[in-house]
Amino acid sequence: MSRVARIDSLKDRHSSLDTTLSKELSRPAPDENVLLDIKRQKLAIKDEIVRLETS
């Protein structure tokens, strides 16, 4: 997979996690553990995107 394709794939995954996060937050009682997990995943993806874009 090319670097550009990998970045695009990561951006798609990051966007998907945004949607998942929004859905979890809209629940009457969002699960804090789920929220933390989603946020950790988003941060890891964002870090990888930045690393790939600057290399």
C-alpha positions as CSV (number, residue, x, y, z in Angstrom):
1,M,0.0,0.0,0.0
2,S,1.4,3.4,-1.0
3,R,1.9,6.1,1.7
4,V,-0.9,8.2,0.2
5,A,-3.3,5.2,0.2
6,R,-2.4,4.5,3.8
7,I,-3.0,8.1,4.8
8,D,-6.4,8.0,3.0
9,S,-7.3,4.8,4.7
10,L,-6.3,6.2,8.1
11,K,-8.4,9.3,7.5
12,D,-11.4,7.2,6.6
13,R,-10.9,5.2,9.8
14,H,-10.6,8.4,11.8
15,S,-13.8,9.7,10.3
16,S,-15.6,6.4,11.1
17,L,-14.4,6.7,14.7
18,D,-15.8,10.3,14.8
19,T,-19.2,8.9,13.8
20,T,-18.9,6.1,16.4
21,L,-18.0,8.6,19.1
22,S,-20.9,10.8,18.2
23,K,-23.3,7.9,18.4
24,E,-21.9,6.9,21.8
25,L,-22.2,10.4,23.1
26,S,-25.8,10.7,22.0
27,R,-26.7,7.7,24.2
28,P,-28.6,8.5,27.5
29,A,-25.7,7.0,29.5
30,P,-22.5,6.9,27.4
31,D,-20.0,4.3,28.4
32,E,-16.9,6.1,29.6
33,N,-14.6,3.1,28.8
34,V,-15.9,3.0,25.2
35,L,-15.4,6.8,24.9
36,L,-11.8,6.5,26.2
37,D,-11.1,3.6,23.8
38,I,-12.4,5.5,20.8
39,K,-10.5,8.6,21.7
40,R,-7.3,6.6,22.1
41,Q,-7.8,5.0,18.7
42,K,-8.4,8.4,17.1
43,L,-5.3,9.8,18.7
44,A,-3.1,6.9,17.6
45,I,-4.5,7.2,14.0
46,K,-3.9,11.0,14.0
47,D,-0.3,10.5,15.2
48,E,0.3,8.0,12.4
49,I,-1.2,10.3,9.8
50,V,1.1,13.1,11.0
51,R,4.1,10.8,11.0
52,L,3.4,9.6,7.5
53,E,2.7,13.2,6.2
54,T,6.0,14.5,7.6
55,S,8.3,11.7,6.5
